[in-house]
Amino acid sequence: MESFLIKGGVPLHGTVAIGGSKNAALPIMAAALLTDEPCVIRGVPHLSDTEFMAQILESLGARVKFADGTLTVCARKIHGYADYELVRKMRGSICIAGPLLARLRRARVSLPGGCIIGARPINLHLKGFAALGATIQIAGGYVAATAKKLTGATMFLGGRAGSTVLGTANVMMAATLAEGVTVIESAACEPEVVDLANFLQVMGANISGAGSPTITITGVKKLHGAEHQVIPDRIEAATFAIAAAATDGEITLKNVRADHLRAVIDKLNEANVSVQRRGEALVVKRRGKLKPVDITTLPYSGFPTDVQAQMMSLLALAPGISIITERIFEARFMHVSELARLGADIEIEGPSAIVKGGKPLSGAPVMASDLRASAALVIAGLAAKGETQVNRIYHLDRGYEKMDAKLRKLGARIRRIQEKT
Ligand code: EPZ
């Protein structure tokens, strides 16, 4: 296994180009299953998660070519069975179920199971499929959805924590080829859902309202091949912006959508970090001493759960008390005990973390537990005095393309090493 070795205390300076969004790319790759014609998807980040998704598409019979950020998928002849061995590697793979059901009228997909950040059920995905007329059976760890015909329906897809991103994506994809009109109420408004809807429209789907809580899909008989450029990754952009603030540097983010980052920019501003447009780019730097901030994670356009851990590292450096409340995933505080190893003073109280910021951080060996927690540890390591070894960075490689190389270009002293056993 590999680790990052970081010599902290170096302010980041320079320009970083943000890659295509992982969480937009994954459902868009799955959407290519909806047509027997080739689809060309550009700006796909080269990550283990996108590699896994490519393997899953191939295992279903699709021909996939992935080179230089461009993925070509031709799903001329496919079958509807997705094996546990592949699906278990990545929860995002559940979004193949909607396209398979739409195209073949049957899908048998392994249940992805829980993960370290929470239980991650798929009941809302299944509720949507059932509303379209599918029969759902769960047996032997697999969910089987079958339908003689899919018929448009009005459905409410809100859950315990609000809307569901992949649930909305899955049901929207299934509804593109259903007969009649589907209305999804309490739909996820995330930019990744809008990006998928845009791709589906280029494929010939009839969708309106994506980006709002009500999405209307009028079914069409057939979808065709299409080309698409994936949106920039707002979570990667936020991660680099926070790293710049944490190290008291100044960086320019290129290939970034400020309109997708409003909640993050607002909280950075409150923490005394300025984020300013320079043409198409964003320039991030501290205005002075960091200030404490209270944050609650919410579905878009609220503060993203995927930036909660990174922001906690920053707030550990801000003198005063910050309260971070996690409302999306019940167990997304695994980074807290590792941040404590670097000297951060954080207590967990139910769904909230109370960060008593301003204590000096010093380097230590730490263990990455999930993707965004790993990013938080890297940020803390960059800001800490001395040497930090972040172990198990395979989590990080799932969602950040060449993070170490990008950080090195900004002046960070970070290298990838083989973990000592
Ligand atoms: C997506 O996961 C992202 N993954 C996650 O990114 C992200 O954290 C999450 O959305 C929230 O923004 C991908 O896009 C591949 P949800 P998803 O369904 O769609 C509950 C990262 O670090 N729920 O929006 O699986 C669920 O338990 C990751 O890149 C149900 O109750 O998340 C949670 O509390 C990790 N029933 C809430 O809804 C369901 O059927 C939101 O989950 C589905 C979800």
Boltz pocket constraint, residues with backbone or C-beta under 6 A from the ligand:
constraints:
  - pocket:
      binder: B
      contacts: [[A, 22], [A, 23], [A, 24], [A, 26], [A, 91], [A, 92], [A, 118], [A, 119], [A, 120], [A, 121], [A, 122], [A, 123], [A, 124], [A, 125], [A, 126], [A, 159], [A, 160], [A, 161], [A, 162], [A, 163], [A, 164], [A, 165], [A, 166], [A, 167], [A, 188], [A, 305], [A, 306], [A, 327], [A, 328], [A, 329], [A, 330], [A, 371], [A, 372], [A, 399]]
      max_distance: 6.0
